[in-house]
């Protein structure tokens, strides 16, 4: 293989590795949001907040805004909920119910097929 071709393959492989690592890093990271409660009762969701003197910088995905700190009542960090645990398959959920229903059907079938009882005085 020619030296420049080998260099291109190594460069392409390195670039693919860097892109995969970057995508993996972003996919795994869970971002916490912040909710800013304002004095007038409104709320603002932000990815990040920074206090700069007497102003609050609010970073959102589509914009960055600044408001006076005096307009802010509180700031709360909100993390996204964790995924719920997997539910058991239906066979596990209904296992006991199936056994009970089978027993009930068996008993009812026996009652239907049993000879009638005669009452003697």
VEXSE-765793 format. One line per 5 residues: number of its first residue (from 1); their letters; for each residue x, z, y of C-alpha. Coordinates in steps of 0.05 Angstrom, whole numbers. Example, Ala and Ser with C-alpha at 12.3 -4.5 7.8 and 13.67 -1.06 7.14 Angstrom:
BEGIN
1> AS> 246/156/-90 | 273/143/-21
% end
This chain:
BEGIN
1> XXXXX> 0/0/0 | 25/-17/69 | 46/42/113 | -4/27/169 | -61/20/118
6> XXXXX> -43/87/88 | -40/118/157 | -111/91/171 | -137/120/106 | -106/188/122
11> XXXXX> -134/185/193 | -203/166/168 | -202/221/116 | -180/273/167 | -235/251/215
16> XXXXX> -287/255/159 | -263/324/141 | -266/347/213 | -336/319/222 | -360/352/157
21> XXXXX> -330/418/177 | -362/415/246 | -430/397/217 | -425/452/166 | -407/502/220
26> XXXXX> -467/483/263 | -514/481/203 | -496/552/180 | -495/585/248 | -560/621/266
31> XXXXX> -570/627/341 | -604/686/372 | -651/673/430 | -661/717/490 | -728/729/523
36> XXXXX> -727/746/597 | -787/786/622 | -797/775/696 | -827/824/747 | -888/779/756
41> XXXXX> -906/781/682 | -878/713/662 | -827/704/607 | -770/654/598 | -737/638/531
46> XXXXX> -662/623/536 | -605/607/489 | -557/648/533 | -559/689/596 | -502/707/642
51> XXXXX> -502/755/701 | -465/726/761 | -465/775/818 | -538/784/840 | -562/723/801
56> XXXXX> -579/711/728 | -558/644/697 | -606/622/642 | -582/569/594 | -635/530/556
61> XXXXX> -626/469/512 | -648/421/567 | -629/457/630 | -591/513/665 | -627/553/718
66> XXXXX> -608/613/761 | -656/665/787 | -646/729/828 | -631/790/785 | -684/828/824
71> XXXXX> -738/782/792 | -717/805/722 | -752/864/689 | -716/863/621 | -678/818/574
76> XXXXX> -688/823/499 | -648/789/444 | -692/758/390 | -662/734/325 | -698/685/281
81> XXXXX> -731/715/219 | -695/710/153 | -724/664/100 | -774/698/54 | -752/708/-17
86> XXXXX> -775/655/-67 | -842/669/-100 | -845/672/-175 | -872/611/-212 | -947/610/-228
91> XXXXX> -933/623/-301 | -904/690/-283 | -959/707/-234 | -1016/692/-282 | -984/713/-348
96> XXXXX> -1025/777/-356 | -1089/743/-331 | -1081/688/-383 | -1073/739/-439 | -1134/777/-415
101> XXXXX> -1177/714/-410 | -1156/692/-479 | -1176/759/-508 | -1243/757/-471 | -1258/686/-497
106> XXXXX> -1239/708/-568 | -1287/768/-565 | -1344/726/-538 | -1333/673/-591 | -1335/725/-646
111> XXXXX> -1400/753/-618 | -1432/684/-617 | -1410/668/-688 | -1425/736/-718 | -1490/741/-758
116> XXXXX> -1547/774/-720 | -1556/849/-731 | -1621/871/-759 | -1649/937/-736 | -1685/975/-792
121> X> -1730/1031/-774
% end
